[in-house]
């Protein structure tokens, strides 16, 4: 396999000198007025474990 030595990590890549509107620091006013109460999640178990009864039945079926 050949190795590519032409790539530059983003941290070392030269930054654009154009006047960007994005600052390196977050706008603290926006962070402070964020409503954390709007963040709600509902957790649902998708891969539940089998019951002890199911395991017992499967073990008995394997012995047959």
Buried (B, 14 or more C-beta within 10 A) or exposed (E): EEEEEEEEEEEEEEEEEEEEEEEEEEEEEEEEEEEEEEEEEEEEEEEEEEEEEEEEEEEEEEEE
